[in-house]
Amino acid sequence: MSDIADTIVWPKSSRSRHNSHDTLMRYALASAATIAILAVSDLLPGFLGTPLPYILLVPAIALSAWYCGLGPSVTATVLALAGLRYWFVTPAHSFRIPDATQSVCMLAFLFASGTVIATGEARRRRHQKLQKGQAELEDRVRERTAKLDIANKGLRDLSARLLQLQDDERRRLARELHDSVGQLLVGLSMNLSAVRADIERLNQAATALTDSEALVQEMSKEVRTISHLLHPPLLDEAGLESAVRWYVDGFAQRSNIKVDLDLPQQLGRLPREMELAVFRVVQECLTNIHRHSGSLTAKIRLHHPDGEVLVEISDKGNGIPPQQREKISTNGTPGVGIRGMRERLRQLGGTLDISSNGTGTVVKVRLPVAETSLSGVTHVTGGLDEPVKLDGIMETTSS
């Protein structure tokens, strides 16, 4: 009983009152157990002048020593001696000096009681010491856990900030390429066309100018492609569905990988950060399929059941090597691309699951989304030209 009471943390205002009440309860329990055994022994015939009452009282002393403490156990021993003298030492109901046999019994009882009390007190002190050490250890664990949580939160905030800065920088570069370099190249192409018309009679010069004009047009197309891949304007203007279809068409043309695209007919608009995250995941997965899998086909399935968006990207290639799979499954240190995808999704409350074997790889993405986000309303911002096909490069992210 005292062990349980020692582990309870009481408010400072009621701690002294609780300690006083607990002390009284321990004394009352020890005294009640001793008096109960004396009363029961007195009601049973044949105990007068025998050592049986002494034997029956030893468990009461042990109970007091183990669960009530030193003071209550000493009190129980005194009550037991008084009861033995009064009820079970002849003549009964008197306090005359006992004979030699009764004196030996009392001395043996005192010795046994003292041994039990000493053992119980030693055990109580060891237990209290262990409780104190355990409490200190728990405090240290809680302190270390709090520090670790703070450090993890700082790392997550830093990662989210880096991803946001990366997207902002890509958007800025895309705008600069389109608005400055793209316009200059258009002007240069017009000037070259005018010069070519003036000197068309010179076949050799005309041929060179024609080649130069073609090169400039190709450069312009490459710049526009890079600009769109850094941050596709369709993602802001028409939404995720149009941006994914545009990217998949260009990827299939340049990589000769057949991509099976399964999109819902009415996907609607999602939150801006969610559309960007899904597009980057599709971009990263197709890049990895082209670079590493050796697969000639790929499949993308995107659908939105109630309350979430599900994306599944699979191929029939070589799969991920066992060492890399072990790092991914044990939260080790996977590639930069996988870490980036996982961190993007975690910032939005989503999950990334990758399964792979010798016959291919499947990437599954799950993102929670409110029903009001799937309203089907497109948000047109305007400002950039119509979408172009992927003519310049096939990959934009590092795995």
C-alpha positions in Angstrom: 0.0 0.0 0.0 2.8 2.4 0.9 4.6 1.5 -2.4 1.6 2.6 -4.4 1.2 5.8 -2.5 4.9 6.6 -3.0 4.4 6.6 -6.8 1.5 9.1 -6.8 2.3 12.7 -7.6 0.1 15.0 -5.5 -0.3 18.7 -5.8 1.7 20.8 -3.4 -1.4 22.2 -1.7 -2.7 18.7 -0.7 0.5 16.8 -0.3 0.9 17.2 3.5 -2.8 16.3 4.1 -2.4 13.2 1.9 0.8 12.1 3.8 -1.0 12.5 7.1 -4.0 10.5 5.9 -1.7 7.8 4.4 0.2 7.4 7.7 -3.0 7.0 9.7 -4.2 4.4 7.2 -1.0 2.3 7.5 -1.1 2.3 11.2 -4.8 1.4 11.1 -4.2 -1.5 8.7 -1.4 -2.9 10.8 -3.3 -2.6 14.0 -6.5 -4.0 12.5 -4.7 -7.1 11.1 -3.1 -7.8 14.5 -6.3 -7.3 16.5 -8.3 -9.5 14.0 -5.9 -12.4 14.3 -6.0 -12.1 18.2 -9.8 -12.0 18.2 -10.1 -15.0 15.9 -7.6 -17.0 17.9 -9.4 -16.2 21.1 -12.7 -17.5 19.6 -11.2 -20.8 18.7 -10.8 -23.3 21.6 -7.5 -25.0 22.6 -5.1 -22.1 22.0 -4.6 -21.1 25.6 -1.0 -21.9 26.7 0.1 -23.1 23.2 2.5 -21.5 20.8 -0.1 -21.4 17.9 -1.2 -17.8 18.5 2.5 -16.7 18.1 2.7 -18.5 14.8 -0.6 -17.0 13.5 0.6 -13.5 14.4 3.8 -13.7 12.4 2.0 -13.2 9.0 0.3 -10.1 10.5 3.7 -8.7 11.5 5.1 -9.6 8.0 2.2 -7.8 6.4 2.8 -4.7 8.4 6.5 -4.7 7.7 6.2 -5.2 4.0 3.3 -2.9 3.2 2.9 -0.5 6.1 6.4 0.5 7.2 8.6 0.5 10.2 6.3 2.4 12.6 3.1 0.4 11.9 5.0 -2.9 12.1 6.5 -2.0 15.5 3.0 -1.0 16.7 1.6 -4.3 15.5 4.3 -6.2 17.4 3.5 -4.3 20.6 -0.2 -5.0 20.2 0.5 -8.6 19.5 2.6 -9.0 22.7 -0.1 -7.3 24.7 -2.8 -9.5 23.3 -0.7 -12.6 23.8 -0.1 -11.7 27.5 -3.8 -10.9 28.1 -5.5 -13.8 26.2 -3.1 -16.7 25.8 -0.7 -16.7 28.7 -2.0 -18.6 31.8 -3.8 -17.4 33.7 -5.8 -15.7 30.9 -7.0 -12.1 31.1 -4.1 -11.1 33.4 -0.6 -9.6 33.0 1.3 -11.9 35.4 4.9 -12.8 34.7 4.8 -15.8 32.2 6.5 -19.0 32.9 9.7 -20.3 31.2 7.9 -21.8 28.2 5.8 -18.7 27.6 8.9 -16.5 28.0 10.8 -18.6 25.4 7.8 -18.3 23.0 7.6 -14.6 23.4 11.4 -14.2 22.9 11.1 -16.4 19.7 8.2 -14.3 18.6 10.1 -11.0 19.2 13.1 -12.4 17.3 11.0 -13.5 14.4 9.1 -10.2 14.3 12.4 -8.3 14.5 13.9 -10.3 11.6 10.7 -9.8 9.5 10.6 -6.1 10.3 14.3 -5.6 9.4 13.9 -7.5 6.2 10.8 -5.6 5.2 12.4 -2.2 6.0 15.5 -3.1 3.9 13.3 -4.2 1.0 11.2 -1.0 1.3 14.3 1.2 1.2 15.7 -0.6 -1.8 12.4 -0.3 -3.6 12.3 3.5 -2.9 15.8 3.9 -4.2 14.9 2.0 -7.4 11.8 4.2 -7.8 13.9 7.3 -7.4 16.4 6.1 -10.0 13.6 5.2 -12.4 12.0 8.6 -12.0 15.3 10.3 -12.8 15.9 8.1 -15.8 12.4 8.9 -17.1 13.0 12.6 -16.7 16.2 12.4 -18.7 14.5 10.4 -21.4 11.7 13.0 -21.6 14.2 15.8 -21.8 16.2 14.0 -24.6 12.9 13.3 -26.5 11.8 16.9 -26.3 15.2 18.0 -27.7 15.0 15.5 -30.5 11.5 16.6 -31.4 12.6 20.2 -31.6 15.6 19.2 -33.9 13.3 17.1 -36.2 10.9 20.0 -36.5 13.7 22.3 -37.4 14.9 19.9 -40.1 11.4 19.5 -41.5 10.9 23.3 -41.6 14.2 23.8 -43.4 13.4 21.1 -45.9 10.0 22.6 -46.7 11.6 26.1 -47.1 14.3 24.7 -49.5 11.6 23.0 -51.6 9.6 26.2 -51.7 12.7 28.3 -52.7 13.5 25.7 -55.4 10.1 26.0 -56.9 10.2 29.9 -56.7 13.6 29.9 -58.4 12.3 27.6 -61.2 9.3 29.8 -61.7 11.5 32.9 -61.9 13.9 31.3 -64.4 11.1 30.1 -66.6 9.6 33.6 -66.7 13.0 35.2 -67.4 13.8 32.7 -70.2 10.4 33.3 -71.8 10.2 37.1 -71.5 13.9 38.0 -72.3 15.8 35.4 -74.2 12.8 34.0 -76.0 11.8 37.5 -77.3 15.3 38.3 -78.4 15.5 35.1 -80.3 12.2 35.8 -82.1 13.6 39.3 -83.1 16.8 37.7 -84.4 14.9 35.2 -86.4 12.9 37.9 -88.0 16.0 39.9 -88.9 17.6 36.9 -90.4 14.5 36.2 -92.5 14.6 39.7 -93.8 18.3 39.4 -94.7 17.7 36.1 -96.4 15.0 37.6 -98.6 17.4 40.5 -99.7 20.3 38.2 -100.7 18.3 35.2 -102.0 20.1 35.6 -105.3 23.3 34.5 -103.6 22.7 30.8 -103.2 25.6 30.1 -101.0 24.8 32.9 -98.6 21.1 32.1 -98.7 21.8 28.5 -97.8 23.9 29.5 -94.8 21.3 32.0 -93.7 18.6 29.3 -94.0 20.6 27.0 -91.8 21.2 29.8 -89.3 17.5 30.5 -89.2 16.7 26.9 -88.6 19.3 26.7 -85.8 17.8 29.9 -84.2 14.3 28.4 -84.4 15.6 25.2 -82.9 17.3 27.2 -80.1 14.1 29.1 -79.5 12.2 25.8 -79.3 14.7 24.4 -76.9 14.6 27.5 -74.7 10.8 27.3 -74.6 10.9 23.6 -73.8 13.4 24.2 -70.9 11.2 27.1 -69.6 8.1 24.9 -69.7 9.8 22.0 -68.0 11.2 24.2 -65.2 7.7 25.3 -64.4 5.0 24.4 -67.0 2.6 27.3 -67.5 -0.2 24.8 -68.1 0.0 23.9 -64.4 -1.1 27.4 -63.4 -3.4 28.1 -66.3 -5.3 24.8 -67.0 -4.4 22.6 -64.1 -2.8 19.3 -63.4 -4.6 17.2 -66.1 -3.4 19.3 -69.0 0.2 19.7 -67.7 0.5 15.9 -67.2 -0.8 15.1 -70.6 1.5 17.7 -72.2 4.6 16.3 -70.4 3.8 12.6 -71.0 3.3 13.3 -74.8 6.6 15.0 -75.1 8.4 12.4 -73.0 7.0 9.5 -75.1 8.1 11.1 -78.3 11.7 11.8 -77.3 12.3 8.6 -75.2 10.5 6.0 -77.3 8.8 4.8 -74.1 5.1 4.1 -74.5 3.2 5.7 -71.6 -0.3 4.5 -70.7 -2.0 7.5 -69.1 -5.2 6.9 -67.1 -6.8 10.1 -65.9 -10.4 10.8 -64.7 -12.6 12.7 -67.2 -13.3 15.5 -64.8 -10.3 15.8 -62.5 -11.0 19.5 -61.8 -8.5 21.8 -60.0 -6.6 20.9 -56.9 -4.8 23.2 -54.5 -1.7 24.8 -56.1 0.9 23.1 -54.0 -0.8 19.7 -54.4 -0.9 20.0 -58.2 2.8 21.0 -58.2 3.7 18.0 -56.0 1.9 15.5 -58.1 3.4 16.9 -61.3 6.9 16.7 -59.8 6.4 13.1 -58.7 5.3 12.1 -62.3 8.2 14.0 -63.7 10.7 12.3 -61.3 9.3 8.8 -61.9 9.3 9.0 -65.7 12.9 10.3 -65.6 14.0 7.4 -63.4 12.2 4.9 -65.7 14.1 6.3 -68.7 17.5 6.4 -67.0 17.5 3.3 -64.9 14.7 0.8 -65.6 15.3 -0.2 -69.2 11.5 -0.5 -69.6 9.8 0.1 -72.9 6.5 0.9 -71.3 5.2 2.9 -68.3 1.7 3.3 -66.8 0.4 6.3 -64.9 -3.0 6.1 -63.1 -4.4 9.1 -61.3 -7.8 9.1 -59.6 -9.5 10.7 -56.7 -11.9 8.7 -54.5 -13.6 10.5 -51.6 -11.3 12.7 -49.7 -7.9 11.8 -51.3 -5.9 11.8 -54.5 -4.2 8.5 -55.5 -1.3 8.3 -58.1 0.2 5.0 -59.3 3.3 4.9 -61.6 4.6 1.6 -62.8 7.0 0.1 -65.3 8.2 -3.3 -66.5 11.9 -2.8 -66.2 14.8 -4.1 -64.2 13.6 -2.9 -60.8 15.5 -1.3 -58.0 18.7 -3.0 -56.8 18.4 -4.9 -53.5 20.7 -2.5 -51.7 18.7 0.5 -52.7 15.4 -1.3 -51.8 16.8 -2.0 -48.4 17.7 1.7 -47.9 14.3 2.8 -49.0 12.4 0.2 -46.8 14.5 1.0 -43.7 14.3 4.8 -44.1 18.0 4.9 -44.9 19.5 7.3 -47.3 17.9 6.9 -50.8 18.6 9.1 -53.8 18.0 12.8 -53.8 15.0 12.4 -56.1 13.2 10.0 -53.7 14.0 12.1 -50.7 12.6 15.2 -52.5 9.4 13.4 -53.5 8.9 12.0 -50.0 9.5 15.4 -48.4 7.1 17.2 -50.7 4.3 14.7 -50.0 5.0 14.7 -46.2 4.5 18.5 -46.1 1.0 18.0 -47.6 0.2 15.1 -45.3 0.7 12.5 -48.0 2.6 9.2 -48.2 5.0 7.6 -50.8 5.2 3.8 -51.2 7.8 2.1 -53.5 7.7 -1.6 -54.3 10.1 -3.2 -56.7 11.3 -6.6 -57.9 13.1 -8.1 -61.0 10.0 -7.5 -63.2 9.4 -3.8 -62.5 8.7 -1.0 -60.0 5.5 0.5 -58.7 5.3 3.9 -57.0 2.1 4.8 -55.1 1.3 8.2 -53.8 -1.6 9.0 -51.5 -2.6 12.7 -50.7 -5.5 13.8 -48.6 -7.7 16.5 -50.1 -10.9 18.3 -49.1 -14.0 17.6 -51.2 -14.3 21.4 -52.0 -10.9 21.3 -53.7 -12.2 18.9 -56.5 -14.7 21.5 -57.8 -13.7 21.2 -61.4 -13.3 25.0 -61.8 -10.2 26.0 -63.8 -8.3 29.1 -62.8 -6.8 30.9 -65.8 -4.0 33.3 -65.1 -2.9 34.0 -68.7 0.3 35.6 -69.8 2.3 32.8 -71.5 2.1 31.3 -75.0 0.2 28.1 -75.8 1.8 24.8 -74.6 4.6 23.3 -76.7 5.7 19.7 -77.1 8.8 18.3 -75.3 11.4 18.8 -78.1 14.5 19.7 -76.1 15.2 17.4 -73.2 13.7 14.3 -71.6 14.8 14.6 -67.9 14.8 17.6 -65.6 15.4 16.1 -62.1 18.2 14.1 -60.5 17.6 10.7 -59.0 
